[in-house]
Amino acid sequence: MKTIISVVVLLAASALAGDVAGTWTGTFKASGGDHTVPQVVILKQDGNKLTGSAGPQVQEQYPIENGKVDGDHVTFELTSGEWRFSYDLRLAAKDEMKGDLALKSINNSRTATVSLKRTKRD
């Protein structure tokens, strides 16, 4: 009986993870900024674990670190030069994610809003 309950709990946890695999494009806009910055995010998902890369274009990508999916909540980080990017997103629709981005460097920090749409499913 305990084995059956364990299997059911594991299957339920897997089902709660949203499907976010694929290529996402969009922008982020820093607080107080006067322009948007393009984003291309390529996500690979294995259950709740998220890997892949992100950057301003397909030709400039940085590896995703600490990627996680928890229901409709998606978090990951990446490092570009001296900047650390920490994404905190939610699935707003089947193929749309929105949320916040914290950008930190040694001497500076900013926040931004992010809007992404899935352009390709994997």
JOFENFEN-V846999 format. One record per run of one state. SS is the DSSP state (2 for helix, 1 for strand, 0 for the rest). FROM is the first residue (numbers start at 1). TO is the last residue. If there is no record, write none. Layout:
SS,FROM,TO
SS,FROM,TO
//
This chain:
0,1,1
2,2,16
0,17,21
1,22,30
0,31,36
1,37,46
0,47,48
1,49,57
0,58,59
1,60,63
0,64,64
1,65,70
0,71,72
1,73,80
0,81,82
1,83,93
0,94,95
1,96,104
0,105,108
1,109,120
0,121,122
//
